[in-house]
Amino acid sequence: MEPFAIRNLGGIGGLRQPVIPMQLEAVLSHAVAFIPVLVFLGALRLMDSYKLVPRNRILVALGSGAVAAGICYAVNSAAFHFLPAGNEYARFGAPVVEELAKAVIGCS
């Protein structure tokens, strides 16, 4: 699989080198992906005229989701690397891992 920068932005000259280093690309893509979440939460907060959900509870929920996502990323990356049936794992194994991670993080 080609990196995003090469696939979508071409390369530098004929070398086809990434325009943006992969680590920086990952940080930027995660930051951009987080913007809609913040806008949505801000809109919900503005519409909640009675302020029924404290800000700390929202921050804990976001943090818990980030921890669960990190766990899922690590487990699923290892599974895709070591298991031969990548497509089958993606359809049947990864959702189970994700739901279990959310359950474990949510109950703690």
C-alpha positions in Angstrom: 0.0 0.0 0.0 1.4 3.4 -1.0 1.6 6.2 1.6 -1.2 8.8 1.4 1.3 11.5 0.4 2.6 9.5 -2.6 -0.8 8.2 -3.7 -2.6 11.6 -3.5 0.0 14.2 -3.9 2.5 12.5 -6.2 6.2 12.8 -5.4 9.0 15.2 -5.5 10.3 15.0 -9.1 10.6 11.5 -10.4 11.8 10.0 -7.1 8.2 9.5 -5.8 9.3 10.4 -2.3 6.6 11.3 0.3 5.8 15.0 0.3 5.0 14.8 4.0 6.9 12.4 6.3 4.6 9.6 7.5 4.8 10.5 11.2 3.8 14.0 10.5 1.1 12.8 8.1 -0.4 10.6 10.8 -0.4 13.4 13.3 -2.0 15.8 10.9 -4.7 13.3 9.7 -5.6 12.5 13.3 -5.9 16.1 14.2 -8.0 16.9 11.2 -10.2 13.9 11.9 -10.8 15.1 15.5 -12.2 18.5 14.3 -15.7 17.3 13.5 -15.9 15.6 16.9 -15.0 18.8 18.7 -17.5 20.8 16.6 -20.3 18.2 17.3 -19.5 18.2 21.0 -19.4 22.0 21.0 -22.8 22.1 19.4 -24.3 19.6 21.8 -22.9 21.6 24.7 -24.4 24.8 23.4 -27.8 23.1 22.9 -27.8 21.7 26.4 -29.3 24.7 28.1 -29.7 22.9 31.5 -26.1 21.6 31.4 -27.1 18.1 32.4 -23.8 16.5 31.5 -20.7 17.9 33.3 -17.7 18.9 31.2 -15.5 16.4 33.2 -17.7 13.5 32.2 -17.4 14.5 28.6 -13.6 14.7 28.8 -13.4 11.3 30.6 -15.6 9.8 27.8 -13.3 11.2 25.1 -10.2 10.0 27.0 -11.7 6.5 27.4 -12.5 6.4 23.7 -9.0 7.3 22.9 -7.5 4.6 25.1 -9.9 2.0 23.6 -8.9 3.1 20.1 -5.2 2.8 21.0 -5.8 -0.7 22.4 -7.7 -1.7 19.3 -5.1 -0.3 17.0 -2.3 -2.3 18.7 -4.3 -5.6 18.9 -5.6 -5.3 15.3 -2.2 -4.3 13.9 -0.6 -7.4 15.5 -3.5 -9.6 14.3 -3.2 -8.4 10.7 0.5 -8.9 10.8 0.5 -12.4 12.2 -2.8 -13.9 11.0 -2.9 -15.1 7.3 -6.7 -14.4 6.8 -6.7 -10.6 6.9 -10.0 -10.1 5.3 -11.8 -12.6 7.4 -10.3 -11.1 10.6 -11.4 -7.6 9.4 -15.0 -8.8 9.0 -15.3 -11.0 12.1 -12.4 -10.5 14.5 -11.8 -6.8 14.6 -15.3 -5.8 15.6 -15.2 -8.2 18.5 -11.9 -6.7 19.7 -13.3 -3.2 19.4 -16.5 -4.0 21.3 -14.6 -5.8 24.0 -12.1 -2.9 24.4 -15.0 -0.4 24.7 -16.7 -2.7 27.3 -13.5 -3.1 29.4 -12.6 0.6 29.2 -16.2 1.7 29.8 -16.6 -0.5 32.9 -13.4 0.7 34.6 
